[in-house]
Structure formats: structure tokens, C-alpha cells
Amino acid sequence: MSTPPRKLVNDCFAASHKLMPHEEAMALLRRRISPIAATREVALADALGRVLAEDVIAPRDIPAFDNAAMDGYALRHGDLKPDGETALPISMEIFAGDRPRDLPAGTVARIFTGAAMPKGADTCVMQEDVHRQGDEAHFPAGIPKGIHVRPAGEDQAAGCPVARAGQRLRAPELAAIASAGVGRVRVFAPLKVALMSSGNEIIRPGEPFRPGAIYDANHFILRGAMAGLGVEIADYGILQDNRAVVEAAYEQAAAECDVIVTSAGASQGEADYMAETVARMGTLHAWRLAIKPGKPIGFGQIGDTVFLSLPGNPVAAFVTFLIYGWPVLSALGGHVWREPVRHPLPAGFAIARRKTGRREFLRGWTEPDGQGGVRVCRFARDGSGLISSAVAATGLIELTEELESVSEGDKVNFIPFGEFGIGPK
């Protein structure tokens, strides 16, 4: 059974500054974004990659009983001589899945990995350390108490969460839930995202080239950037520069999708209808960010559908989606708010002078520094239309607002594309 999605307040994207610093923009989004995706219960086998909607609680200790971590012999540590070898008779044999009787005093049990420890035994000596003669086991001196025993609740205690709401379920989380005996879980449904391009000059790959045309790279770079989010993408194609066409597409997408993502068509040109139409049909907040590339982006809503407008240059669209759109869509889909981890690394490049007061994201990669470490290198040019810079990169180099210059060896933050679910080259 599905539950309806939560809705955002109409003005959640309102911003006060004409030129907003990066940290302020992120804080505003983090504070105001909440899940809008519906939830549903699914079989555990179908839950990989989905976002958990409620905690899964261990109904009992995991493991539920003390068990042997090794093939060996279970015994009471008090039956061992403090000095010298101890010989004890073998009174039982215990396999995994058996329900053993109590261990008689002064005896040992032959036991196998995963088998329940018999009541009275507190130590398991692995078979390699034991000399067996017929029905008698000989133990060396100095065996520590409690060795090779996995106590009940060692992994999880009863009543504790084995997986928490807001986590994307990977193989380890599925294993943890399975170990609790839970066969069905409540997850968020995938967000349905309408992806649109715009412009009379834009054509799709595979179409014959014509003078003045530009192939639609934005659709594919954004589609790829969303791959790790687990969203369902609805391709609304290329919208012509026509107000009626744009309005009809928006009306359909708002009825069918949770989020609309567009690129280009958001400037103040006479034929740029993408953002202007949103403002007429719903609400639109044009953000001017103190960043490079991609200063202008738009956040808004048409009814209950969230609208995200990205720049037209492909690299600017890619970078702004990763930095702002990716965490927003992730949070709208139920994931706990998460920003990418920055890795401080020495710069393998220099910038003599740079404009301060804005956050800059260069395209770069890591390589050995010749001294056993790694350094981060940048693409030589930083134009926001140079797709080749994104092809060469394995991540983004983040230069903060106060940096006036960069010398080789200075620490700079590197954000691997893997932080956004985009695999390595």
C-alpha cells in the first residue's frame, strides 16, 4: 500500500540576496527541502537501491545466541589448568543448527562454526590448537577466556535499528535487514523527473546536421548525472521557442511528474519562455549565485511539482546540477540531506590571480605526485561550454571565495564524481 507524498510549501525556494554565496544557498536548501515522494512497502529482494522510509528495528539480538566463531572445542574456561596442559573428555558434538544440551562439567564439546554454544561453555578453542587423542582433547596452557565466541547481540542488540530511514539500501543494508528476519520494508517511490531541453536550434543525436544546429548534449549529461539517484526520467524532448508549446509541456509534466528539470531558455531574451512560463503558471525564484560556472539557476513550483532551471551551457548545467540539483533531488526522494565529501589534496597547478568573492568549480583529476602521494590537476581551459573538460575530469576542484591565488602544492578541495554516484573513468 502506498502513502501519498508530502508537499513543499509554495515559497520554500524564496531567497533574499541578489547574489547569493554558495554556503548560504546550501543552508537554505538544507533547511527547507523535505521528501515529497510517496512511500510503499516492497519485498526485501526488490529494495536494492531504494531509499528506506522508516527504521528497521532488530526484533531480537543478532546473533540470537552465543555461537562458535571457529571449528574447535567449546569448554568452561574454569576447567583448564592455569599452568600446563589440560586433558578433557569430549561429551558431545554440535553442528550449526543444532539445539545443544547443557555441557556437563569437566567435559568439552566438539563444535563447528556458527553452532550454538552449549549452556555452561564460555570459550571456544580452535581445532588447530587442540591435540585430540580418541575421545579426549588436550589443551595447551595460556588459553584466554572467551576466545572465539560470538556473543548474542554482538552485531545488533534487540530494539536497535539495523537500518535507518533516509538511507539508500545497498547490499550491506539488505544483509543487515535480512539478518533481522524482516522480509518487507517501506521505501520511498522513485521520483519521476521530467527532463526537457529547449531551443529551435537544438536537435537530437542521430538527426542529420543542419547549419546553425546544436546537438542536445545537455539531455545526456543531465540524464547521466541523475543515474545514481534512482529516479525515473521522463524524456519530454526538445521544446521549441514557442510560448504555447512550453506551457503545454509544463502542464502535462506537472500532472505526471514530481520534478521538472530544464536547461537553457531561462534568460531574458525575447524567445526564452522556459522560466517566464513557470512564473506565470506557478512560482519561480531566479537565484543568482556567487559561483562559477553557472551563476543563474531557477527554483520554483507548478502546483506540487518542483521546477529546476539550469544554465544552457552543458558544463555549467552539469556542475550546477551536481552541486545544487543532486542533493535537492536526493532529499526530495527521501534520502537524508547529504553534501559531497571534500578531499583536501595538493594542487598540481598554479593560478597567479583569481577573482575573489565567488565559489569556483574547476574540472580536474588526480595523478601520482612522484613521491608516493597524489595531487590534483586541472583542465587547462575552464569555459562552461567545453564538454572536453568534463570528459577529462574525474571530479571537481573547489576554490573557495577567499582564495586570491593558488600555488603548486597548496591544498585544494577535490570532489570525486563518485560522490554523486558517477563511476570512475
FENQUI-V270005 format. One record per residue. SS is DSSP state (2 for helix, 1 for strand, 0 for the rest). OMEGA is omega in whole degrees, -180 to 180 (none if undefined). BURIAL is b if it has 24 or more other ideal C-beta (glycine too) atoms within 12 Angstrom, else e. Layout:
ss->SS omega->OMEGA burial->BURIAL
ss->SS omega->OMEGA burial->BURIAL
//
This chain:
ss->0 omega->-179 burial->e
ss->0 omega->171 burial->e
ss->1 omega->-178 burial->e
ss->0 omega->-180 burial->e
ss->0 omega->170 burial->b
ss->0 omega->-178 burial->e
ss->0 omega->177 burial->e
ss->0 omega->174 burial->b
ss->0 omega->-173 burial->e
ss->0 omega->-173 burial->e
ss->0 omega->-173 burial->e
ss->0 omega->-178 burial->b
ss->0 omega->-180 burial->b
ss->0 omega->-180 burial->e
ss->0 omega->-173 burial->b
ss->0 omega->-171 burial->e
ss->0 omega->175 burial->e
ss->0 omega->176 burial->e
ss->0 omega->-169 burial->e
ss->1 omega->175 burial->b
ss->0 omega->-177 burial->b
ss->2 omega->-176 burial->b
ss->2 omega->178 burial->e
ss->2 omega->178 burial->e
ss->2 omega->-179 burial->b
ss->2 omega->-180 burial->b
ss->2 omega->179 burial->e
ss->2 omega->179 burial->b
ss->2 omega->-179 burial->b
ss->2 omega->-176 burial->e
ss->2 omega->-169 burial->e
ss->2 omega->-176 burial->b
ss->0 omega->176 burial->b
ss->0 omega->-177 burial->b
ss->0 omega->174 burial->b
ss->0 omega->-177 burial->b
ss->0 omega->173 burial->b
ss->0 omega->177 burial->b
ss->1 omega->178 burial->b
ss->1 omega->178 burial->b
ss->1 omega->-180 burial->e
ss->1 omega->174 burial->b
ss->1 omega->-179 burial->e
ss->2 omega->-180 burial->b
ss->2 omega->-179 burial->e
ss->2 omega->-170 burial->e
ss->0 omega->-178 burial->b
ss->0 omega->178 burial->e
ss->0 omega->179 burial->b
ss->0 omega->179 burial->b
ss->1 omega->-177 burial->b
ss->1 omega->-176 burial->b
ss->0 omega->177 burial->b
ss->0 omega->-179 burial->b
ss->0 omega->170 burial->e
ss->1 omega->-174 burial->b
ss->1 omega->177 burial->e
ss->0 omega->-180 burial->b
ss->0 omega->-180 burial->e
ss->0 omega->176 burial->e
ss->0 omega->174 burial->b
ss->1 omega->-6 burial->b
ss->0 omega->-175 burial->b
ss->0 omega->-178 burial->e
ss->0 omega->174 burial->b
ss->0 omega->-180 burial->b
ss->1 omega->-177 burial->b
ss->1 omega->178 burial->b
ss->0 omega->-177 burial->b
ss->0 omega->165 burial->b
ss->0 omega->-178 burial->b
ss->1 omega->-174 burial->b
ss->1 omega->178 burial->b
ss->1 omega->-177 burial->b
ss->1 omega->169 burial->b
ss->0 omega->-179 burial->b
ss->2 omega->-180 burial->b
ss->2 omega->178 burial->e
ss->2 omega->180 burial->b
ss->0 omega->175 burial->b
ss->0 omega->179 burial->e
ss->0 omega->178 burial->e
ss->0 omega->176 burial->e
ss->0 omega->-177 burial->e
ss->0 omega->176 burial->e
ss->1 omega->175 burial->b
ss->1 omega->-178 burial->b
ss->1 omega->179 burial->b
ss->1 omega->178 burial->b
ss->1 omega->-173 burial->b
ss->1 omega->-179 burial->b
ss->1 omega->177 burial->b
ss->1 omega->-174 burial->e
ss->1 omega->176 burial->b
ss->0 omega->176 burial->e
ss->0 omega->-178 burial->e
ss->0 omega->177 burial->e
ss->0 omega->172 burial->e
ss->0 omega->-170 burial->e
ss->0 omega->172 burial->b
ss->0 omega->179 burial->e
ss->0 omega->180 burial->e
ss->0 omega->177 burial->b
ss->0 omega->180 burial->e
ss->0 omega->176 burial->e
ss->0 omega->177 burial->e
ss->1 omega->177 burial->b
ss->1 omega->177 burial->b
ss->1 omega->169 burial->b
ss->1 omega->-173 burial->b
ss->1 omega->-178 burial->b
ss->0 omega->-173 burial->b
ss->0 omega->178 burial->e
ss->0 omega->-180 burial->b
ss->0 omega->179 burial->b
ss->1 omega->175 burial->b
ss->0 omega->178 burial->b
ss->0 omega->178 burial->b
ss->0 omega->-177 burial->e
ss->0 omega->-180 burial->b
ss->0 omega->179 burial->b
ss->0 omega->-175 burial->b
ss->1 omega->176 burial->b
ss->1 omega->-179 burial->b
ss->1 omega->-176 burial->b
ss->1 omega->-170 burial->b
ss->2 omega->-180 burial->e
ss->2 omega->-179 burial->e
ss->2 omega->-175 burial->b
ss->1 omega->175 burial->b
ss->1 omega->-178 burial->e
ss->1 omega->175 burial->e
ss->1 omega->-178 burial->e
ss->0 omega->-179 burial->e
ss->0 omega->-178 burial->e
ss->1 omega->178 burial->e
ss->1 omega->-179 burial->b
ss->1 omega->-174 burial->b
ss->1 omega->177 burial->b
ss->0 omega->177 burial->e
ss->0 omega->171 burial->e
ss->0 omega->179 burial->e
ss->0 omega->-179 burial->b
ss->0 omega->178 burial->e
ss->0 omega->175 burial->e
ss->0 omega->-176 burial->e
ss->0 omega->174 burial->b
ss->0 omega->173 burial->b
ss->1 omega->174 burial->b
ss->1 omega->-175 burial->b
ss->0 omega->175 burial->e
ss->0 omega->179 burial->e
ss->0 omega->-179 burial->e
ss->0 omega->-180 burial->e
ss->0 omega->178 burial->e
ss->1 omega->176 burial->b
ss->0 omega->177 burial->e
ss->0 omega->179 burial->e
ss->0 omega->179 burial->e
ss->0 omega->179 burial->e
ss->1 omega->173 burial->b
ss->1 omega->174 burial->b
ss->1 omega->-173 burial->b
ss->0 omega->176 burial->e
ss->0 omega->180 burial->b
ss->0 omega->177 burial->b
ss->0 omega->169 burial->b
ss->1 omega->-172 burial->b
ss->0 omega->176 burial->b
ss->0 omega->178 burial->e
ss->2 omega->-179 burial->e
ss->2 omega->179 burial->e
ss->2 omega->177 burial->b
ss->2 omega->179 burial->b
ss->2 omega->-180 burial->e
ss->2 omega->179 burial->b
ss->2 omega->178 burial->b
ss->2 omega->-179 burial->b
ss->2 omega->177 burial->b
ss->0 omega->179 burial->b
ss->0 omega->-178 burial->e
ss->0 omega->-175 burial->b
ss->0 omega->179 burial->e
ss->1 omega->-178 burial->e
ss->1 omega->176 burial->b
ss->1 omega->-177 burial->b
ss->1 omega->173 burial->b
ss->1 omega->174 burial->b
ss->0 omega->178 burial->b
ss->0 omega->172 burial->b
ss->0 omega->172 burial->b
ss->1 omega->-174 burial->b
ss->1 omega->174 burial->b
ss->1 omega->-179 burial->b
ss->1 omega->-175 burial->b
ss->1 omega->168 burial->b
ss->1 omega->-179 burial->b
ss->1 omega->174 burial->b
ss->0 omega->178 burial->b
ss->0 omega->-177 burial->e
ss->0 omega->-173 burial->e
ss->1 omega->175 burial->b
ss->1 omega->-178 burial->e
ss->0 omega->175 burial->e
ss->0 omega->-176 burial->e
ss->0 omega->175 burial->e
ss->0 omega->178 burial->e
ss->0 omega->178 burial->e
ss->0 omega->174 burial->e
ss->0 omega->-180 burial->e
ss->0 omega->180 burial->e
ss->0 omega->-177 burial->e
ss->0 omega->175 burial->e
ss->1 omega->178 burial->b
ss->1 omega->-172 burial->e
ss->0 omega->177 burial->b
ss->2 omega->-174 burial->b
ss->2 omega->-179 burial->b
ss->2 omega->-173 burial->b
ss->2 omega->178 burial->b
ss->2 omega->178 burial->b
ss->2 omega->177 burial->b
ss->2 omega->178 burial->b
ss->2 omega->-180 burial->b
ss->2 omega->-180 burial->b
ss->0 omega->-171 burial->b
ss->2 omega->-177 burial->e
ss->2 omega->-177 burial->b
ss->2 omega->-179 burial->b
ss->0 omega->180 burial->b
ss->0 omega->173 burial->b
ss->1 omega->-176 burial->e
ss->1 omega->174 burial->b
ss->1 omega->-177 burial->b
ss->1 omega->178 burial->b
ss->1 omega->172 burial->b
ss->1 omega->-177 burial->b
ss->1 omega->180 burial->b
ss->1 omega->177 burial->b
ss->0 omega->-179 burial->e
ss->0 omega->-177 burial->b
ss->0 omega->-174 burial->e
ss->2 omega->-178 burial->e
ss->2 omega->179 burial->e
ss->2 omega->-180 burial->b
ss->2 omega->-178 burial->b
ss->2 omega->179 burial->e
ss->2 omega->179 burial->e
ss->2 omega->179 burial->b
ss->2 omega->-179 burial->b
ss->2 omega->179 burial->b
ss->2 omega->-178 burial->e
ss->2 omega->180 burial->b
ss->2 omega->179 burial->b
ss->2 omega->-172 burial->e
ss->2 omega->-168 burial->e
ss->0 omega->176 burial->b
ss->0 omega->-175 burial->b
ss->1 omega->172 burial->b
ss->1 omega->177 burial->b
ss->1 omega->179 burial->b
ss->1 omega->172 burial->b
ss->1 omega->-179 burial->b
ss->0 omega->179 burial->b
ss->0 omega->-176 burial->b
ss->0 omega->-179 burial->b
ss->0 omega->-176 burial->b
ss->0 omega->-180 burial->e
ss->0 omega->-176 burial->e
ss->0 omega->-177 burial->e
ss->0 omega->180 burial->e
ss->0 omega->-172 burial->b
ss->0 omega->-171 burial->b
ss->2 omega->-178 burial->b
ss->2 omega->-178 burial->b
ss->2 omega->-180 burial->b
ss->2 omega->176 burial->b
ss->2 omega->-179 burial->b
ss->2 omega->178 burial->b
ss->2 omega->-174 burial->e
ss->2 omega->-177 burial->b
ss->0 omega->176 burial->b
ss->1 omega->178 burial->b
ss->1 omega->175 burial->b
ss->1 omega->179 burial->b
ss->1 omega->-180 burial->b
ss->1 omega->170 burial->b
ss->1 omega->-173 burial->e
ss->1 omega->178 burial->b
ss->0 omega->-179 burial->b
ss->1 omega->172 burial->b
ss->1 omega->0 burial->b
ss->0 omega->169 burial->b
ss->0 omega->-178 burial->b
ss->0 omega->-177 burial->b
ss->1 omega->168 burial->b
ss->1 omega->-177 burial->b
ss->1 omega->173 burial->b
ss->1 omega->178 burial->b
ss->1 omega->-180 burial->b
ss->1 omega->166 burial->b
ss->1 omega->-171 burial->b
ss->0 omega->179 burial->b
ss->0 omega->-178 burial->b
ss->1 omega->-179 burial->b
ss->1 omega->-179 burial->b
ss->1 omega->177 burial->b
ss->1 omega->179 burial->b
ss->1 omega->-177 burial->b
ss->1 omega->179 burial->b
ss->0 omega->-177 burial->b
ss->0 omega->178 burial->b
ss->0 omega->-171 burial->b
ss->2 omega->-179 burial->b
ss->2 omega->176 burial->b
ss->2 omega->177 burial->b
ss->2 omega->-179 burial->b
ss->2 omega->-176 burial->b
ss->2 omega->-179 burial->b
ss->2 omega->176 burial->b
ss->2 omega->-179 burial->b
ss->2 omega->-173 burial->b
ss->2 omega->-175 burial->b
ss->2 omega->-176 burial->b
ss->2 omega->-177 burial->b
ss->2 omega->178 burial->b
ss->2 omega->179 burial->b
ss->2 omega->179 burial->b
ss->2 omega->178 burial->b
ss->2 omega->-180 burial->b
ss->2 omega->176 burial->b
ss->2 omega->180 burial->b
ss->0 omega->174 burial->b
ss->0 omega->-179 burial->b
ss->0 omega->173 burial->b
ss->0 omega->-179 burial->e
ss->0 omega->-179 burial->b
ss->0 omega->173 burial->b
ss->0 omega->-175 burial->b
ss->0 omega->177 burial->b
ss->0 omega->176 burial->e
ss->0 omega->179 burial->e
ss->1 omega->179 burial->b
ss->1 omega->-178 burial->e
ss->1 omega->177 burial->b
ss->1 omega->179 burial->b
ss->1 omega->173 burial->b
ss->0 omega->-178 burial->b
ss->0 omega->178 burial->b
ss->0 omega->172 burial->e
ss->1 omega->-174 burial->b
ss->0 omega->-180 burial->e
ss->0 omega->177 burial->e
ss->0 omega->-180 burial->b
ss->0 omega->180 burial->e
ss->0 omega->176 burial->e
ss->0 omega->178 burial->e
ss->0 omega->176 burial->b
ss->1 omega->-176 burial->b
ss->1 omega->-180 burial->b
ss->1 omega->179 burial->b
ss->1 omega->175 burial->b
ss->1 omega->-175 burial->b
ss->1 omega->-179 burial->b
ss->1 omega->177 burial->b
ss->1 omega->176 burial->b
ss->1 omega->179 burial->e
ss->1 omega->-180 burial->e
ss->0 omega->179 burial->e
ss->0 omega->-179 burial->e
ss->0 omega->179 burial->e
ss->0 omega->179 burial->e
ss->0 omega->176 burial->e
ss->1 omega->174 burial->e
ss->1 omega->180 burial->b
ss->1 omega->-179 burial->b
ss->1 omega->-177 burial->b
ss->1 omega->172 burial->b
ss->0 omega->-172 burial->b
ss->0 omega->-179 burial->e
ss->0 omega->-175 burial->e
ss->0 omega->178 burial->b
ss->0 omega->-175 burial->e
ss->0 omega->175 burial->b
ss->0 omega->-175 burial->b
ss->0 omega->179 burial->b
ss->2 omega->179 burial->b
ss->2 omega->179 burial->e
ss->2 omega->177 burial->b
ss->2 omega->178 burial->b
ss->2 omega->-179 burial->e
ss->2 omega->-170 burial->e
ss->0 omega->168 burial->b
ss->0 omega->179 burial->b
ss->1 omega->-179 burial->b
ss->1 omega->173 burial->b
ss->1 omega->-176 burial->b
ss->1 omega->176 burial->b
ss->1 omega->-175 burial->b
ss->0 omega->-169 burial->b
ss->0 omega->-172 burial->e
ss->0 omega->-177 burial->e
ss->0 omega->178 burial->b
ss->0 omega->-180 burial->e
ss->0 omega->176 burial->e
ss->1 omega->175 burial->b
ss->0 omega->178 burial->e
ss->0 omega->-179 burial->e
ss->0 omega->176 burial->e
ss->0 omega->177 burial->e
ss->1 omega->174 burial->e
ss->1 omega->-179 burial->b
ss->1 omega->177 burial->b
ss->1 omega->179 burial->b
ss->1 omega->180 burial->b
ss->1 omega->177 burial->b
ss->2 omega->176 burial->b
ss->2 omega->176 burial->e
ss->2 omega->-180 burial->b
ss->2 omega->179 burial->b
ss->0 omega->178 burial->b
ss->0 omega->-172 burial->b
ss->0 omega->179 burial->e
ss->0 omega->178 burial->e
ss->0 omega->none burial->e
//
